[in-house]
Amino acid sequence: MKIVLICAAGMSTSLVVERMKKEVNSQGLSAEIIAIPLEDFDRHVVDASVMLLGPQVRFKLSDFQSQGKEHGVPVAMINQMDYGMLNGKKILDAALALLK
């Protein structure tokens, strides 16, 4: 499973990734979780399981959802409160729910 977080600059999103990785380990799951700038979307949509957008790039949601659909990859927004609180568990849970 590959979870891709899409952001603008990447600093706070990299913190979210670290929290999500801790949660993956604590649940005994196997997942690759990375953060990318929005410019790299096309390169990663081909092998992602799910893609989540940070609040700062919400303006790309519709475009990315259309492109994700072409590849069978769900694309959604990260809840702004969970993102701000760096709540890796809730964000991971949201990503996993998209895969069901």
Secondary structure, 3 states (H helix, E strand, C coil): CEEEEEECCCHHHHHHHHHHHHHHHHCCCCCEEEEEEHHHHHHHCCCCCEEEECHHHHHHHHHHHHHHHHCCCCEEECCHHHHHCCCHHHHHHHHHHHCC
